Amino acid sequence: MERADALADPSVLDAEDVARGVGADLERGLTAKEAARRLAEDGPNELRAAPRPPVWRRILAQFDDPLIYLLMGAIVVALVAWVIEGRAGWPVDAVVILIVVSLNGLLGYLQAAKAENAVAALARMTAVTSAVMRDGHPLRTPSAELVRGDLLLLSEGDAVGADARLISAASLRVQEASLTGESEAVLKDAATLRQPAAIGDRRDMVFKGTTVVRGGGRAVVTATGTDSQIGAIAELLKATAPKPTPLEREISHLGRMLGLAVIVICVVVAGTVLVSSEIHSAHDVITILLLAVSLAVAAVPEGLPATLTVVLALGVQRMAKRNAIVKELSSVETLGSASVIASDKTGTLTRSEMTIERVITASGSARITGVGYAPIGRLEQGDETRAAMARQEQIVVLSGGSLAGDADLRQSDDGAWEIEGEPTEAAFLVAERKLGLTDWRRGRFARVALIPFTSERKMMSTIEIDREHADERVIIAKGAPDVLLERCTRLRVGAEVVALDGAWKARLLADVDGLSDAALRPLAVAYRPLDPGELPQALEELESDLIYGGAVGMIDPPRAEAASAIHEAHRAGVRVIMITGDHPRTAARIAADLGIVSAGSPVLTGPELDAFDDEDFAKAARETSVYARVAPVHKLRIVAALQANGDVVAMTGDGVNDAPALKAADIGVAMGVNGTEATKEAAKMVLADDNFATIVAAVTEGRAIYDNIRKCLRYLLSSNMGEVLTVFFGVVGAALIGLQGAAGYGGLALPLLATQLLWINLLTDSGPALALGVDPATDDVMARKPRRPRERIIDASMWAEILLTGAAVAIVTLLTIDIYLPGGLIEGSRDLANARTAGFTTLVLAQLFNCFASRSEASSAFAHLFVNRWLWGAIVLSAALQVAVVHVPFLNLAMGTAPLTLDQWLVCIGLASVVLWFSEARKLARFTLSRSVLAQQPPRPA
């Protein structure tokens, strides 16, 4: 506690005092042994995650479902019936139900574990390392293993692994936007602060989760893990309770509804039997109890929980292959329901590769083609008559801009071009290489000194030796055009240098304004040969009497794939919103180039949003799609306004301050490459490539998954409805089909046994249902509008389809039984076991035919008939297992079946196929009706 108090604010303590407080060695760093001891004492340098439930608890969680509760009740009833009967033999019904429930739970657990492993793999993939001094030697170690007292070695491009007090700093600039929201990199200094300051003003500190963009330094670690500033913010997120996804709410509603329906059906049927039958013995009561079990088994799609889990898990795996890592299975479908995607700009919609697009000098403007860091492109002169003069000026600008910078451009072994340093500085290196100037510039100039950039001067300079001019020294400056022009007295025109008068200055400033109007970021370059011996005490004094070379306009180019992805999103009725901290003109141009809005559309800024009341803000959220210069609090408010408008919102982010908005969104999307740990923790999905097109691909996948879930539900519920109606009408109408008195015991005989119903569900609810879950899209999923949040996954139309299909299944099943039983509507000559087996087989085959009918609500089952090999495999396997149940003796005994003749098999197949033909007729009628309605509508005016 004493140490913690002493280091409550290391920024106001001298570096030596901080080092003593944490037991650090500022020369050799910690020993490996001491670092290991501290790591064991303090724990890993990670944000505190919720304790992972033990395996047994995660397995039990798979049984926390209303449908599973119903099956547990069926097990109890079956056991009671077995006890009443004198415990003769094994309680087959109870055992079979228990096996089915256990298999479902195990399958759900395994699939959930797969999803967790995918997220863990992403964490390993994006884990950062830090350079530290240990035992007097520099080494790189995983940032999770940093401890208090470690000596950090900071250099350009490093992610700061822990909160640390600077010991030394050389032109050190750190990007702290992820922590403070400030877009400009902060210049750091090891000098002790005189008084406490806000986090963004603690210049002698570096913080976990930030990035070094320039320079280097050394720092001693003062806080790790949740003791860090980023850890404190992450802890606040735990107070925000996550909302259930639309799918979770819908399945919960469906489970409650099915549970209520099962209870009602069991009570009605059991009551009907009690009223209409004479009860002579306890055996009759047991038969009625078994009937209740049969109805419960028939009504509950035992495979639904496991099927949904597998369908979602397979969707997770497919998304992972497309660089979208989904942390929660139930979140997979949410993207398919998204009506708004709110995205940041840099790196997501753009390439995060600054590119020089224009060069403006005294002789005119030129365009440089090509985007990104690959030096592929050429210079296109605007005025060919002045091309020779302009070329000399452009060489000064591009080679000068390359000299006045610290970035590096290199080609990796795989041929990709990479940079180290600030993207704006790298842009000069790329443009210079496109013009073939790099080798010439490197051979001619050698750096002598550096005058680093400061926010006060808004420029940086280098002093170079010019080997082609007798080792003459020259100062080269790069910075904001208006700042440089104030320090310039002369102008480069071709190979000459002329006086920079007021007319020239006004023209050059107008050219720079033109760059800004085109949403290009302007930077200017100036230079001056130094007089021999000219070297003042303060090098900044040399930055005067400069020769203006010209300016460049650069931009972070849009991703080529983002434009097509946005078009696809709009086609799907998904609105795309850009939210950025960049300049409004830049935001407007990028948004127009990508097709988010048309040119000239309004852009709202953070200050403008602050001036809105709630009503105006809600209107802006509905109508405006581009926001610039916004703070994280604005993102949170925009999300809330969109959700209040009934939208399902997907929100992207990468900084810690984005985390609350990501958590509040229906699905938060974190950046896997540049995102912070807190952001990934708050998000439900992580982009492994930080690419907007991946989000739209995930939306497409989410919609396909939603369609497949509907296919599974349509198939499972219509099939189970067929079983329920078979049992219900088989009991109520027993006299009509010859079941009355077929087995004695008060004249009560069941059309199907409980074990047969369980077999049907195990056979048809598993393989075929899972195969439907991976069915390729049979319709154009991106050609329709997003579904409304309150829209039921099973709407009235689908319920009608389920009831009609279930009725068709029940009719052909009971008709099959009637054909072979004596009496009833059709006189037969077979015994109950044979007739029941025939009905049992017809019901199984009808459900297999129903697989094809359930693949689409509107398209024919014969469209894309052979695209799903898994479905064909599941159907063939299910049919083969049914043949075994009918013809293998020991299975006859377990399932109460009897062998069928070839003629009977043909009858069963023929009657079962009626379900498919009935579905085709219904779809054709719907198609014909919809065409008729469209034909009667008046044409739209041109």
Buried (B, 14 or more C-beta within 10 A) or exposed (E): EEEEEBBEBBBBBEBEBBBEBBEBBBEEBBEEEBBEEBBEEBBBBBBBEEEEEEEEEBBEBBBEBBBBBBBEBBBEBBBBBBEEBEEEEEBBBBBBBBEBBEBBBEBBBBBBEBBBEBBEEBBEEBEBBBBBBBBEEEBEBBBBBBBBBBBBBBBBEBBBBBBBBBBBBBBBBBBBBBBBBBEEBBBBBBEBBEEEBEEEEBBBBBBBBBBBBBBBBBBBBBBBBBBBBBBEBBEEBEEEEEEEBBBBBBBEEBBEEBBEBBBEBBEEBBEEBEEBBEBEEEBBBBBBBBBBBBBBBBBBBBBBBBBBBBBBBBBBBBBBEBBBBBBBBBBBBBBBBBBBBBBBBBBBBBBBBBBBBBBBBBBBBBBBEBBBBBBEBEBEBBEEEBBEBBBBBBBBBBBBBBBBBBBBBEEEEEEEBEBBBBBBBBBBBBBBBBBEBBEBBEEBBEEBEBBBBEEEBEBBBBBBBBEEEEEBBBBBBBBBBBBBBEBBEBBBBBEEEEEBEEEBBEEBBEBBEBBBEBBBBBBBBBBBEBEEEEBEEEBEEBBEEBBBBBBBBBBBBBBEBBBBBBBBBBEBEBBBBBBBBBBBBBBBBBBBBBBBBEEEBEBBBBEBBEEBEEEEBBEBBBEBBBBBBBBBBBBBBBBBBBBEBEBBBBBBBBBBBBBBBBBBBBBBBBBBBBBBBBBBBBBBBBBBBBBBBBBBBBBBBBBBBBBBBBBBBBBBBBBBBBBBBBBBBBBBBBEBBBBBBBBEBBBBBBBBBBBBBBBBBBBBBBBBBBBBBBBEBBBEBBEEEBBEBEEEBBEEEBBEBBBBBBBBBBBBBBBBBBBBBBBBEBEBEBBBBBBBBBBBBBBBBBBBBBBBBBBBBEEBBEEBEEEBEBBBEBBEBBBEBBEEBBEBEEBBEBBBBBEBEEEBBEBBBEBBBBBBEBBBEBBEEBEEEEEEEEEEEEEEEE
